[in-house]
């Protein structure tokens, strides 16, 4: 497919001057258009924010590229491609990489329909029994799925694995993951995504994984067909670590990203949230555990000093919490500083990074992550340009959790190299 640059903005958007300060809530906006609605993802950076940041801070360059170093489900990549700007996304979570690739794929309807026909034929052999070789071996499988669902999912997994076109297989894997999600016993409204439904709800929970799968396939095909017609630039997605980006020095003209709010154990648990999908897609429990440890703040590190976290705002809060709680937060903050130094490395001189990050807390003590980000970015060799503030009007997880209120505000920190 040939790509070309375009200055055409999507309906409902307007170009803004860099000094414009308007609301960033987008409370009534459609955040699910095109492939943005392909699959639910926690703490997703909404497309309207990305669109506005590109309008405000992108400086057109024939060889330029936008990067999201925590690409998650691929919102930045989708928006960049719609505006005719090549982009690259990096994420440590293999499921996020799979999803971002699916959301930015270009499909041929004829090939897609042929695969659908093959899958339907394959699933006609379903006899109600599970295919054991396609059932993941992990603890408490029957806690998370009812027996009939396990049987259906095993046949779906086998059918999807037969797809030979790797890009199209990735798309069908996302539909399979959606069936895993919707047919599981998980209460997805839980703030930690590790609870089953109440016994009362489970009594009436009798999902048909096949129906869920085919319903999602229809939605995916419509979204990708519409996206394919509008896509204007190449997208590259890499499975990598933001602390050691697989990108050369001074290659990027604009970074738009939304880092995790804190360590895997105490905030949005991206790997744990993806765990059931990863296990059904062939990852082992040990491999998933290793991914948790590799995530920002996942490793226990001792003797972390202020030189590794040069932020007065953070240390003022740190002095008010217990040693145990501080020990949990320190590795994330040290890792976060490393990622900001990596952002500085890959940016071209005078180029900008737009970092959308929510406030977090330690022992219910609020930490302004916008200020922390500014201080760490300056220590990493970048200049603070401005910070926009945003109230979060709605979110996928609960507003309150076992450790208190979840985050309701975000900062959009703009820094430059």
Buried (B, 14 or more C-beta within 10 A) or exposed (E): EEBEEEEEBBEEBEEEEEEEEEEBBBEEBBBEBBBBBBBEBBBBBBBBBBBBBBBBBBEEEEEBBBBBBBBBBBBBBBBBBBBBBBBBBBBBBBBBBBBBBBBBBBBEEEEBEEBBEBBEEBBEEBEEEBBEEBBBEBEEBEEBBBEBBBBBBBBBBBBBBEBEBEEBBBBBBBBBBBBBBBBBBBBBEBBBBBEBBEEEEEEEBEBBBBEBBBBBBEBBBEBBBEBBEBBBBBBBBBBBBBBEBEBEEBBBBBBBBBBBBBBBBBBBBBBBBBBBBBBBBEBEBEEBBBBBEBBBBBBEEEEBEEEBBBBEBBBEBBEEBEEEBBBBBBBBBBBBBBBBBBBBBBBBEEBBBBBBBBBBBBBEBEBBBBBBBBBBBBBBBBEBBEBBEBEBBEBBBBEEBEBEEBBEBBBBBBBBB
